[in-house]
């Protein structure tokens, strides 16, 4: 049998990030005096370099494979990678001053950030069950270490232990499901598995049980009900820059995991996983919004809010299962991708604002810490208003069109009751977002300390929040990119 030489150019971005992570590690070991500044600079250079490689590697709307068929290069993967890069870049920039003030800035931190990004990149381009698992574990193992990075803080250690234990359980569920799929089909390749499912070649009962375990593992990575137990504790317990990363990049990677597995591999068993997603989505939207109302800690509020937002992403995925209408399925999956990207942008801005208010000895984690922000900084109060309005789905911000696109797909798929429930819960959920706006504009400030942030942070955070407003007025560009990514990949 002739050995097929891999096309390394398709995975050039991953290779570059892996090499640079080793460079940062070596620099941190042998150049300790300047390792902090050098580590940050090298990490940002790595992210920017990977983005350039990804952009210039996209030449035609074709799906290409390498390393056998284990790695796939398509527009879906490239688009998700670019937003993952943006999430990591913003996490590094927003969190730099936070780390310096708390003496947490070390080269190891940047190595873990890059390794987590590398795992997410591998995950979104995986076309094999084993490669999917390897990418997922690389990403999450780095996140476990990042959550526990401040070892002297008991809250951080507790959050890391919870995250690790529950993450290990979810990994076990995924592995068990993959083993059942392999046993039923005799292959780990998603294309081969999809063909076996379509032809009915494997044992149907084993396949259905395998898919059930896979959905449970996916649900944990999304942090949806009833696999959400880790989300509020980890969001609250982790350092805010790490929380920012967890709320953005892994969600995009999780979306790729769900789409590659359920749509790319097991669409022939849609009647099995669609009701499961429906149950997960309804429970997440209801519990997420209701639980967020009772929160006074803004990180926990955003955690429960994220649970409800992930419920909307699942709505888009389940709405793609229609009676043979390719157009409706295409609209549903593109709307789910649009929602996932929009949520990542909103999460970056929201936790960026929390970091902006934080300073040495002060975390700014409570909603009351935003009291009177309009008097301290009218500009950033307006930016936070944009973020809260977008998350609440108020017209005409990006979050509104993201929800509208998903709900339109749900109604087109014939699940009108789901759309009605989602709208009702969104209206209820608007309360806790508007509560933040209320304390910023109508309450007396309890802290009049000037906001301390670098000019780069102020510019990026302002651009981040303004994007939510501008993209809400002109959403066609981002929608078109998401639609094209789905159209050329499936």
C-alpha positions in Angstrom: 0.0 0.0 0.0 1.4 3.4 -1.0 1.8 5.9 1.8 0.1 9.2 1.1 2.2 12.1 2.1 0.3 14.6 4.3 -0.2 18.1 3.1 1.4 20.0 6.0 0.4 23.4 4.5 -3.3 22.7 5.5 -2.3 22.4 9.1 0.4 25.2 9.0 -1.5 27.3 11.6 -1.5 24.5 14.1 2.1 23.6 13.5 3.1 27.3 14.0 1.2 27.6 17.2 2.7 24.4 18.6 6.2 25.5 17.8 5.6 29.0 19.3 4.2 27.4 22.5 7.5 25.5 22.9 9.4 28.8 22.2 7.5 30.6 24.9 8.2 27.7 27.3 11.9 27.7 26.6 12.1 31.5 26.9 10.3 31.3 30.2 12.9 28.8 31.4 16.1 30.4 30.4 15.2 34.1 30.3 13.4 34.5 33.6 14.2 38.2 34.0 12.3 39.2 30.9 10.1 36.1 30.5 6.9 38.0 31.5 7.2 40.7 28.9 8.6 38.4 26.3 6.0 35.7 27.0 3.1 38.2 26.4 4.7 39.6 23.3 5.4 36.1 21.8 1.9 34.9 22.7 0.3 37.9 20.9 2.7 37.4 17.9 1.7 33.8 17.8 -2.1 34.6 17.7 -1.6 37.3 15.1 0.7 35.0 13.0 -1.8 32.1 13.2 -4.5 34.5 12.0 -2.5 35.5 9.0 -1.6 31.9 8.1 -5.3 31.0 8.4 -6.5 33.9 6.2 -3.9 33.3 3.5 -4.5 29.6 3.4 -8.1 30.0 2.3 -8.0 30.1 -1.4 -11.0 28.3 -2.7 -14.4 27.1 -1.3 -13.4 23.4 -1.3 -13.2 20.9 1.5 -9.7 19.4 1.6 -8.3 16.6 3.8 -4.9 15.6 5.0 -3.3 13.1 7.4 -5.5 10.5 5.7 -8.9 12.0 6.3 -8.3 12.8 10.0 -7.9 16.6 9.4 -10.3 18.7 7.3 -9.7 22.2 6.0 -12.9 24.0 5.2 -14.5 27.4 5.6 -16.3 26.4 8.8 -13.0 25.6 10.5 -11.3 28.7 9.2 -14.1 31.0 10.3 -14.2 29.5 13.8 -10.5 29.6 14.1 -10.4 33.3 13.3 -12.9 34.1 16.0 -11.0 31.8 18.4 -7.9 33.8 17.7 -9.8 37.0 18.4 -11.0 35.5 21.7 -7.5 34.6 22.8 -6.0 37.9 21.6 -8.7 39.8 23.6 -8.2 37.6 26.7 -4.5 38.3 26.7 -4.9 42.0 26.2 -7.8 42.6 28.6 -6.2 40.5 31.3 -2.6 41.8 31.1 -2.9 44.5 33.8 -5.0 42.2 36.0 -2.2 39.6 36.0 0.6 42.2 36.6 -1.2 43.7 39.6 -1.7 40.3 41.2 1.7 39.1 40.3 0.3 36.2 38.2 2.0 37.1 34.9 4.3 34.2 34.2 5.5 32.6 31.0 3.6 29.4 32.0 0.3 31.3 31.8 0.9 32.2 28.2 2.0 28.7 27.3 -1.2 27.3 28.7 -3.2 29.9 26.8 -1.5 28.9 23.5 -2.0 25.2 24.2 -5.6 25.7 24.9 -6.0 27.6 21.6 -4.1 24.9 19.8 -6.5 22.3 21.2 -9.5 24.3 20.0 -7.9 24.7 16.6 -7.4 20.9 16.3 -10.9 20.3 17.5 -12.6 22.5 14.9 -10.6 20.8 12.0 -10.9 17.2 13.2 -12.6 14.7 11.0 -11.9 11.7 13.1 -13.4 10.7 16.5 -10.0 10.2 18.0 -8.6 13.5 16.8 -11.8 15.2 18.1 -11.1 13.8 21.5 -7.4 14.7 21.4 -8.2 18.3 20.5 -10.8 18.5 23.1 -8.6 17.1 25.9 -5.7 19.4 24.9 -8.0 22.4 25.2 -9.6 21.4 28.5 -6.5 20.2 30.3 -4.9 23.6 29.7 -8.1 25.3 30.9 -8.0 23.2 34.2 -4.5 24.5 34.8 -5.4 28.1 34.0 -8.4 28.0 36.4 -6.0 26.8 39.2 -3.1 29.1 38.1 -3.4 31.3 41.3 -2.5 28.4 43.6 -2.6 30.5 46.8 -6.3 31.3 46.2 -8.6 28.7 47.7 -11.5 29.8 45.5 -9.5 29.2 42.4 -8.3 25.7 43.5 -11.9 24.7 44.4 -13.2 25.8 41.0 -10.4 23.9 39.3 -11.1 20.7 41.2 -14.8 20.9 40.3 -14.0 21.6 36.7 -11.5 18.8 36.5 -13.7 16.1 38.2 -16.8 16.9 36.1 -14.7 17.3 33.0 -13.2 13.9 33.5 -16.8 12.4 33.8 -17.8 14.1 30.5 -14.6 12.9 28.8 -15.5 9.4 30.0 -19.0 9.7 28.5 -17.5 10.9 25.2 -14.9 8.0 25.1 -17.6 5.4 25.9 -19.8 6.8 23.2 -17.0 6.8 20.7 -16.1 3.2 21.6 -19.7 2.1 21.0 -19.7 3.9 17.6 -16.4 2.2 16.7 -17.7 -1.1 17.7 -20.9 -0.7 15.6 -19.3 0.8 12.5 -15.6 -0.4 12.6 -14.3 3.0 11.9 -13.3 6.3 13.6 -13.5 8.4 10.5 -16.6 10.6 10.5 -17.3 10.2 6.8 -17.1 6.4 7.0 -19.3 6.5 10.2 -21.9 8.7 8.4 -22.0 6.3 5.4 -22.4 3.3 7.8 -25.3 5.1 9.6 -26.9 6.0 6.3 -26.7 2.5 4.9 -27.8 0.9 8.3 -24.6 -1.2 8.4 -24.1 -1.0 12.1 -26.2 -2.3 15.0 -28.9 0.4 15.4 -29.3 0.0 19.2 -25.6 0.3 19.8 -25.4 3.4 17.6 -28.2 5.1 19.4 -26.7 4.4 22.8 -23.4 5.7 21.4 -25.0 8.9 20.2 -26.7 9.4 23.5 -23.3 9.3 25.3 -21.9 11.7 22.7 -24.7 14.2 23.2 -24.1 14.1 27.0 -20.5 14.9 26.5 -21.3 17.7 24.1 -23.8 19.1 26.5 -21.1 19.3 29.2 -18.8 21.2 27.0 -21.6 23.6 26.1 -22.5 23.9 29.8 -26.2 23.3 29.3 -28.7 21.9 31.7 -28.4 19.3 33.3 -24.7 19.3 32.7 -24.3 22.9 33.9 -23.2 22.4 37.5 -19.6 23.5 36.8 -20.4 26.7 34.9 -21.3 29.2 37.7 -18.7 27.9 40.1 -15.9 28.0 37.5 -16.9 31.4 36.1 -16.9 32.8 39.6 -13.9 31.0 41.0 -11.5 31.4 38.0 -9.5 34.6 37.6 -11.5 37.0 35.4 -9.1 36.7 32.3 -9.5 33.0 32.4 -13.3 33.3 32.8 -13.2 35.5 29.7 -11.4 32.8 27.7 -13.7 30.0 29.0 -16.8 32.0 28.0 -15.7 32.5 24.4 -13.2 30.2 22.6 -14.3 26.9 24.1 -17.9 27.7 23.2 -16.9 28.1 19.5 -14.9 24.9 19.6 -17.9 23.1 21.3 -20.1 24.3 18.5 -17.7 22.7 16.0 -17.7 19.5 18.0 -21.5 19.4 17.9 -21.8 20.2 14.2 -19.1 17.8 13.1 -20.5 14.9 15.2 -24.2 15.3 15.0 -24.6 16.8 11.5 -21.4 15.5 9.8 -21.4 12.1 11.3 -24.8 11.2 12.7 -27.4 13.0 10.7 -28.9 9.7 9.8 -29.8 9.3 13.5 -31.3 12.7 13.8 -34.5 11.3 15.1 -32.5 10.1 18.1 -30.5 13.2 19.0 -33.0 15.9 18.0 -35.4 15.3 20.9 -32.4 15.2 23.3 -31.2 18.6 22.0 -34.8 19.9 22.4 -34.9 18.8 26.0 -31.5 20.3 26.7 -32.3 23.6 25.0 -35.7 24.1 26.8 -34.2 23.3 30.2 -31.2 25.6 29.6 -33.2 28.6 28.4 -35.7 28.3 31.3 -33.2 27.5 34.1 -30.5 29.8 32.8 -32.7 32.9 32.7 -34.6 32.2 36.0 -31.4 31.5 37.9 -29.6 34.6 36.6 -32.3 36.8 38.1 -31.3 35.8 41.6 -27.5 36.5 41.2 -25.7 39.5 42.7 -22.3 38.4 41.5 -22.0 39.6 37.8 -19.7 36.7 36.9 -22.3 34.1 38.1 -25.1 36.1 36.4 -23.2 36.0 33.1 -22.6 32.3 33.7 -26.3 31.5 34.0 -26.9 33.9 31.1 -24.4 31.9 29.0 -26.3 28.7 29.8 -29.5 30.2 28.3 -27.5 31.5 25.3 -26.1 28.0 24.6 -29.7 26.8 24.7 -30.4 29.1 21.7 -27.4 27.6 19.9 -28.9 24.1 20.4 -32.3 25.4 19.1 -30.5 26.3 15.8 -28.9 22.8 15.6 -32.1 20.9 16.3 -34.1 23.1 13.8 -31.9 21.8 11.0 -33.6 18.5 11.2 -36.5 19.0 8.7 -38.5 17.0 6.3 -35.9 16.9 3.5 -35.7 20.6 3.0 -32.0 21.4 2.5 -32.7 25.2 2.5 -34.3 25.1 5.9 -31.5 23.0 7.3 -28.9 25.3 5.8 -30.6 28.4 7.4 -30.8 26.7 10.8 -27.1 25.7 10.9 -26.0 29.1 9.7 -28.1 30.8 12.3 -26.7 28.6 15.0 -23.1 29.5 13.9 -24.1 33.2 13.7 -25.4 32.9 17.3 -22.3 31.2 18.6 -20.0 33.8 17.1 -22.3 36.7 18.3 -22.2 35.2 21.9 -18.4 35.0 21.8 -18.2 38.7 20.9 -20.7 39.6 23.6 -18.8 37.6 26.2 -15.5 39.2 25.4 -17.0 42.7 25.9 -18.9 41.8 29.1 -16.0 40.3 30.9 -13.7 42.9 29.5 -15.8 45.5 31.3 -15.5 43.5 34.5 -11.7 43.6 34.1 -11.7 47.3 33.3 -13.3 48.0 36.7 -11.0 45.7 38.6 -7.8 46.9 40.3 -5.3 45.8 42.9 -7.2 44.3 45.8 -10.6 44.8 44.1 -12.3 42.3 41.7 -15.4 44.3 40.6 -17.4 41.0 40.6 -20.7 42.3 42.0 -23.4 44.1 40.2 -23.3 46.9 42.8 -19.7 47.6 41.8 -21.1 49.1 38.6 -23.1 51.7 40.6 -22.7 55.2 39.2 -20.4 54.1 36.4 -21.9 56.8 34.2 -20.5 59.5 36.5 -17.1 57.8 36.6 -16.9 57.2 32.9 -19.8 58.1 30.6 -18.1 56.5 27.6 -17.6 53.0 29.2 -21.0 53.2 30.8 -22.4 53.5 27.3 -20.2 50.6 26.1 -21.6 48.4 28.9 -25.1 49.5 28.0 -24.4 48.3 24.4 -23.2 44.9 25.8 -26.2 44.4 28.1 -28.7 45.5 25.4 -27.2 43.1 22.9 -27.2 40.2 25.4 -30.8 40.9 26.2 -31.7 40.8 22.5 -33.0 44.4 22.3 -33.3 45.8 18.8 -31.1 46.8 17.0 -28.1 45.2 18.5 -26.2 42.1 17.3 -27.8 39.8 20.0 -31.3 40.7 18.7 -30.6 39.5 15.1 -28.8 36.4 16.5 -31.9 35.4 18.4 -34.2 36.4 15.5 -32.3 34.2 13.1 -32.5 31.2 15.4 -36.2 31.7 16.2 -37.0 32.1 12.5 -35.3 28.8 11.8 -37.2 27.1 14.7 -40.6 28.4 13.4 -39.7 27.3 9.9 -39.0 23.8 11.2 -42.5 23.7 12.7 -41.5 24.1 16.4 -43.6 27.2 17.0 -44.1 26.4 20.7 -40.3 26.3 21.2 -40.0 29.8 19.7 -42.8 31.2 21.9 -41.2 29.7 25.0 -37.8 31.2 24.0 -39.3 34.6 23.4 -41.1 34.6 26.8 -37.9 33.6 28.6 -35.9 36.2 26.8 -38.3 38.9 27.9 -38.0 37.6 31.5 -34.2 37.4 31.2 -34.0 41.0 30.0 -34.6 42.0 33.7 -31.2 41.1 34.9 -29.4 42.8 32.0 -31.4 46.0 32.5 -30.6 45.8 36.2 -27.0 46.4 35.4 -27.9 49.4 33.2 -30.1 50.7 36.0 -27.3 50.7 38.6 -24.9 52.3 36.2 -27.2 55.3 35.4 -29.5 55.8 38.3 -27.6 54.7 41.4 -25.0 56.8 43.3 -21.5 55.6 42.9 -19.9 53.8 45.8 -16.5 54.0 44.3 -15.2 57.1 42.5 -11.7 55.7 41.7 -10.6 56.5 38.2 -10.6 53.5 35.7 -7.1 52.3 35.1 -6.4 50.6 31.8 -3.9 50.7 29.0 -4.8 52.6 25.9 -4.7 49.4 23.9 -7.3 47.9 26.3 -9.5 50.9 26.0 -9.4 51.0 22.3 -10.1 47.2 21.8 -12.8 47.2 24.5 -14.5 50.2 22.8 -14.2 48.6 19.4 -15.6 45.3 20.8 -18.7 47.0 22.3 -19.3 49.3 19.3 -19.1 46.2 17.0 -22.2 44.9 18.8 -24.1 48.0 17.9 -22.7 48.5 14.3 -23.1 44.7 13.5 -26.6 44.9 14.8 -27.4 47.7 12.4 -25.7 45.9 9.5 -25.7 42.2 10.3 -25.7 41.0 6.7 -21.9 40.8 6.5 -21.4 38.4 9.5 -24.5 36.5 8.5 -23.1 36.0 5.0 -19.8 34.7 6.3 -21.6 32.2 8.5 -23.9 31.1 5.7 -21.0 30.7 3.3 -19.1 28.6 5.9 -22.0 26.2 6.3 -22.8 26.1 2.6 -19.3 25.1 1.5 -18.6 22.7 4.4 -21.7 20.5 4.4 
